[in-house]
Amino acid sequence: MKLPIICPSCENALRVSQMKCDNCETEVNGNYDLPLYLKLSRDEQDFILEFFLSSGSIKEMAKQAGNSYPTMRNKMDDLIEKISELKKVK
Amino acid sequence: MNWQTFLNPFDKFSEKSIFIFGILAAIIGSYITFFCGATYDGLIEVHLNPETTFLIALKENSLHVVLVTVLLFVFGKIINKRTRFIDILNAGLLFRVPFYVMSLLMIFPFLQSIDDEIKKNPEAVGKLSFKPFDLVMIILITCFLIALLVYSITLLFNGFKTATNAKKPLHYVVFGVIILFAEILSRIILPLI
C-alpha cells in the first residue's frame, strides 16, 4: 500500500503519529517527522533506489530506462535541488 | 516514434546516435542543397542560388552549426556548469535538418519561375499575378515552410533545454536573443569565408 505523505485535505506534509508492532501489537504514539527519503514521491524514491542499484551510474540508469543521459542527469539535478530544499526546511 | 519524441528526440536517443544522424544529415543535406540550387545566407534563411556547390552548402551548414553551438554552449555553461558540448552540438546539428527539407521544396518549378520574375523586376513584386492552382500551392508550401521553421527552432530549443536543464523565463529570453545574434553574425561572417 502506498504511504501517504501529503494531507489529502489541506495538502500539508503529514507526520507520523502512530506505529505498531505486527508481532506483539505494541503501539507507539507520538509526533514524529517523516524521514527525508519518505518525504519524496514514489517516483523519486524509485529513482534513488535505481541509482543505488546501478552503482551510481546515471549512464547505466539512462540505458535501462530508455532515456538519454542529459534527461536522466536533469532528473538527478532536480532531485538534488528538492532534497537540498527539504534539508534546509528541516 | 510519438509526438513527444518527434519534438524532443534529445529526451530519448543517446548522444552518439543523434551525433551520427546529425553528421550524416548535414552531408546528405548539403548535397540536397546543392542539387536543389538553394543557399543558406543566414541562420534561419533559405534562398535560391543556382551557383551553390556542394562545398558552399557544406560550408554554410557548418558555419551555422558552429555558430549556434558555440554561442549556446557558452550560455549553457553559464547557467549550468554540467552542460556538455556534445549535447549542444547535437541540438545544433538537428536544428539544421528541417532546412534540408526546405531546400527540397525549392525544386518546385513554379517557385523558381516566381523567383526569376522577382529577380528580373524587383519593384513589381506587388503586381505579380498567379494562376489559382499556383496560388493554392504557394499558400500550402508557405505553410509547410513556416511549420518547418518552427520545428527547427523547437528542436534547437528542446535540445538546449535538455542539455542545460534551463527552466527560468530569463533563460528562454536569452536563448531568443542568441538566435538573433547568431543570425546577424552569420550574415557578417558568410561573405568573409
Chai-1 contact restraints between the chains, C-beta under 6 A:
chainA,res_idxA,chainB,res_idxB,connection_type,confidence,min_distance_angstrom,max_distance_angstrom,comment,restraint_id
A,S68,B,F10,contact,1.0,0.0,6.0,A-B,restraint_1
A,P70,B,D87,contact,1.0,0.0,6.0,A-B,restraint_2
A,P70,B,T162,contact,1.0,0.0,6.0,A-B,restraint_3
A,P70,B,A163,contact,1.0,0.0,6.0,A-B,restraint_4
A,T71,B,D11,contact,1.0,0.0,6.0,A-B,restraint_5
A,N74,B,N165,contact,1.0,0.0,6.0,A-B,restraint_6
A,D77,B,N165,contact,1.0,0.0,6.0,A-B,restraint_7
